[in-house]
Amino acid sequence: MRRRAEQVDQTRQRIVEATAELHGSVGPAATTIAAIAEAAGVTRLTVYRHFPDEDALFGACSAHWIARQQLPDPGAWARIGDPAARLRAGLADLYRFYRAGAGMLTCLYRDFAALPEEHQQALRDQDTLLGDVLAAPFGRAGGEHRRIRAVTGHAISFWTWRSLCLDQDLTDTEAVDAMTGMILAITPCRTGTIGCRDSPPGRTAIVRRRGLRAGTYRDPPDLHLRRHDGHA
């Protein structure tokens, strides 16, 4: 019985690994059960025996890939009170993750519409969380917050990173500098002007926004940090 159980587990693992390999090469939209079965060395019936529907297979593949990644840590970002320092740290952490998983993530986001709805929503929720954590220290006043949140959303997009770093050949650090500078440039100072250019990015003079002095900001109590198991 024990030997049989081990064989079942091994077969399941081969199916999961084959699915992950195909998702990272041809993409989820072009991955078929027949191709998975061939790559895993099993029949299509065996695939269905282990995974009765697409959601179950996709979830197992997602967990397999995520377990092998160093995920971004928005909880650590949120402990940084300085708005500019938090922005830099968060984008650096996120861009590191994007570079490490670039092949899989390109296929995933390209085929986003083909993902099970549960996984689409998990990715949307994750993006919302990351953007909220990075934009929170800059304040929540009407139009100002809307602009900062929109540009922050652009900065955290995988496609933004890919355009800057793969298409335009910037380093991750250069991309972080570019996006941080863009966000700080539209952030009002206490005087009401846009952007504070009297000190280098990340310095105290830049992050004093409408009385938010460096190191004094605390997230509102309703900001909950959590991770979502979005597939890649």
NUFIKOL-244712 format. One line per 5 residues: number of its first residue (from 1); for each residue x negated, y negated, z of C-alpha. Coordinates in steps of 0.001 Angstrom, whole numbers, plus 524288, in hexadecimal, padded with zeros to 5 digits. Layout:
NUFIKOL-244712
NUM = X/Y/Z | ...
//
This chain:
NUFIKOL-244712
1 = 80000/80000/80000 | 7F51D/7F6A6/8037B | 7EE32/7F93C/7F6AB | 7FAD0/7F6F8/7EF45 | 7FD1E/7EA07/7F642
6 = 7EF51/7E5A7/7F2DE | 7F18D/7E8D0/7E48E | 7FE3C/7E116/7E48A | 7F74A/7D555/7EA9F | 7EC3D/7D63D/7E0D5
11 = 7F5BA/7D6AC/7D573 | 7FCFB/7CAE4/7DABD | 7F02C/7C384/7DC49 | 7EC2D/7C674/7CE40 | 7F91F/7C124/7C973
16 = 7F78A/7B4B9/7D175 | 7E98C/7B2A9/7CCE7 | 7ED5A/7B4FA/7BEBB | 7F855/7AB13/7BFF7 | 7EF46/7A0F0/7C5E9
21 = 7E54E/7A328/7BB22 | 7EF90/7A140/7B095 | 7F561/79545/7B72E | 7E7E0/78F32/7B772 | 7E4D3/7925B/7A942
26 = 7F106/7922C/7A0BD | 7F9BD/78BB1/7AAF2 | 8064E/78FC3/7B1CC | 80EE6/78CC9/7A610 | 8079C/7963F/79D33
31 = 805AD/7A0F0/7A75E | 80E46/7ACBB/7A4B1 | 8111F/7B8E2/7ACA6 | 80B71/7C0FA/7A189 | 7FEB5/7B956/7A211
36 = 7FE19/7BA9E/7B0E3 | 80067/7C938/7B01A | 7F5BE/7CADD/7A5CE | 7EBF1/7C2D6/7AD86 | 7EEFB/7CA34/7BA1D
41 = 7EEAD/7D784/7B377 | 7FCA9/7DAF5/7B715 | 809CD/7DBDA/7B06A | 813E5/7D106/7B019 | 81C9A/7D98C/7B88F
46 = 811FF/7D9E8/7C2E2 | 81121/7CB14/7C2BD | 81FD4/7CA27/7C4D9 | 81F43/7D46B/7CF7E | 81605/7CBE1/7D747
51 = 81BF7/7BED2/7D359 | 82A61/7BFA7/7CFCA | 82B12/7B193/7CAE8 | 8229A/7A679/7C614 | 82399/79EBF/7D2B2
56 = 81DFA/7A9F9/7DAA8 | 8129E/7ABB0/7D144 | 81002/79D37/7D06C | 8102B/79BE6/7DF37 | 80660/7A6E6/7E0EB
61 = 7FD94/7A118/7D66F | 7FE66/793C2/7DCD7 | 7FAC8/7990E/7EA34 | 7EF6E/7A0A8/7E440 | 7E9AA/794B2/7DD8B
66 = 7EBF6/78B3D/7E8C4 | 7E56F/7946A/7F281 | 7D8E7/792EF/7EAA9 | 7D900/7840E/7EA48 | 7D4B5/779A1/7F3D0
71 = 7E13F/771D0/7F40D | 7E211/76312/7F624 | 7E493/75F96/80460 | 7EE01/75404/8059A | 7EE75/7561D/81446
76 = 7E022/7524D/814FC | 7E296/74671/80C4E | 7ED6A/741B7/81548 | 7E40B/7411F/820BD | 7DC4B/73673/819BC
81 = 7E1DB/72950/81DE4 | 7DA83/72099/81458 | 7E333/71FDD/80811 | 7D80B/71EF6/7FE4B | 7D029/72995/80511
86 = 7DC0F/73277/8054B | 7DE4E/7300C/7F6E8 | 7D05B/73358/7F35C | 7CFDD/73F77/7FBD4 | 7DCDC/74475/7F6D1
91 = 7D9C9/74270/7E87D | 7CC4E/74883/7EA15 | 7D250/75478/7F08F | 7DCDE/7557E/7E62F | 7D3BB/753A0/7DAA1
96 = 7CAA2/75E0E/7E023 | 7D62B/76771/7E030 | 7DA03/76392/7D25C | 7CC56/76606/7CD38 | 7CB1F/77346/7D3D7
101 = 7D821/777D0/7CE5A | 7D845/7702F/7C1A1 | 7DABD/77BC5/7B8A7 | 7E656/78121/7C01A | 7EBE7/773C6/7C35E
106 = 7EB75/76F6F/7B52A | 7F39F/77B2D/7B128 | 7FCAC/7798B/7BCC3 | 7FFEC/76B3A/7BA90 | 80087/76CE3/7ABD4
111 = 80AA3/777B4/7AD82 | 81198/7712F/7B8E2 | 81F19/772CD/7B2C2 | 81CF7/78184/7B1D5 | 81A6C/78327/7C067
116 = 8251E/78876/7C949 | 82CFC/77D25/7CEDD | 82878/7800E/7DCB4 | 81A5C/77E30/7D8BD | 81D4C/771FE/7D0DA
121 = 8239D/76BFB/7DCD6 | 81847/77005/7E587 | 80EDF/768D3/7DC90 | 81790/75CBF/7DC65 | 81863/75CEF/7EB31
126 = 809AB/75E88/7EC4B | 80735/752CD/7E37E | 810E2/74AB6/7EB5E | 80A1F/74E63/7F806 | 7FC7A/74B34/7F308
131 = 800B8/73E1D/7ED88 | 807F3/73A6C/7F9F6 | 7FC4B/73D82/80296 | 7F31B/73533/7FA5C | 7FC6B/729B8/7F89A
136 = 801B2/72937/8068A | 7F703/720AE/80CC1 | 7F963/715BE/80300 | 806EB/712C4/80863 | 814DE/71524/80417
141 = 819D3/707D7/7FFE4 | 822E9/7084C/7F417 | 81CAB/70531/7E720 | 80EF8/705A0/7ECAA | 8108C/7138D/7F14D
146 = 81708/7177B/7E48A | 80B52/712B8/7DCB1 | 80139/718DF/7E594 | 8089D/725BA/7E625 | 809F8/72616/7D756
151 = 7FB81/723D8/7D4E8 | 7F7ED/72D87/7DF9B | 800B8/7376A/7D8EF | 7F93B/73525/7CC69 | 7EC3D/736EA/7D371
156 = 7EFF6/74417/7D959 | 7F4FB/749BB/7CC8A | 7ED4C/75541/7C752 | 7EE60/74F64/7B9B5 | 7E81C/742B8/7BE69
161 = 7DC98/74A54/7C3C8 | 7DB9B/75284/7B76A | 7DBD3/7468A/7AEA0 | 7D15B/73F73/7B662 | 7C86B/74ACF/7B98A
166 = 7CA06/754A1/7AE81 | 7CE22/74C28/7A305 | 7C637/73FF8/7A695 | 7BB4A/74723/7ADBD | 7BB6B/73F86/7BA7E
171 = 7B669/74623/7C6B1 | 7C033/74877/7D192 | 7B9C5/73DA0/7D96C | 7BAEE/7340E/7CE24 | 7C939/737AA/7CC7A
176 = 7CBB2/735A2/7DB05 | 7C52D/7284D/7DA36 | 7CD5D/72483/7CE64 | 7DA65/72892/7D448 | 7D759/722E9/7E1AC
181 = 7D372/71602/7DB89 | 7DFF6/715AE/7D383 | 7E88F/717ED/7DF6E | 7E153/70E2A/7E7FE | 7E20C/70414/7DD0B
186 = 7F0EF/7039B/7DDFB | 7F174/703AC/7ECD5 | 7F4F9/6F646/7F276 | 7EBF6/6F076/7FCA2 | 7F101/6E92A/80870
191 = 7F051/6DCC7/80060 | 7F9F7/6E255/7F694 | 7F044/6E31D/7EB76 | 7EE5C/6EFA4/7E3D5 | 7E209/6F756/7E6BD
196 = 7D6DC/6F3A9/7EFBD | 7CA43/6F2CD/7E83F | 7C1AD/6EC0F/7F246 | 7BBCE/6F8F2/7F71A | 7B873/70617/7F0FC
201 = 7C388/7100B/7F054 | 7C5CD/7171A/7FD0F | 7C0DA/70C13/805BD | 7C918/705DD/81076 | 7CBEC/6F979/808B9
206 = 7D2AA/70183/7FE3B | 7DB96/70932/8071F | 7E111/6FDF1/80F18 | 7EE51/6FDB2/808C4 | 7F8FB/6F588/80F25
211 = 7F347/6F776/81CA0 | 7EF8D/705D0/81AD9 | 7E1BA/70542/82005 | 7D8B2/71094/81D4A | 7DA78/71BE5/8269D
216 = 7E702/71707/82CEE | 7F12E/71D03/823F3 | 7F90F/728C5/82863 | 8025F/7306C/81FD3 | 810DD/72EF7/822BE
221 = 81658/73A4C/82AC1 | 81E9D/73F30/81F74 | 812D1/742AB/816F2 | 811CC/7516D/817DC | 805EA/7580B/81237
226 = 8077E/76578/80CAA | 8026D/76DD3/80192 | 80A38/773DC/7F6B8 | 8069E/78055/7EFC6 | 8072E/77A83/7E224
231 = 80210/78453/7D844 | 7F665/7827F/7D035
//
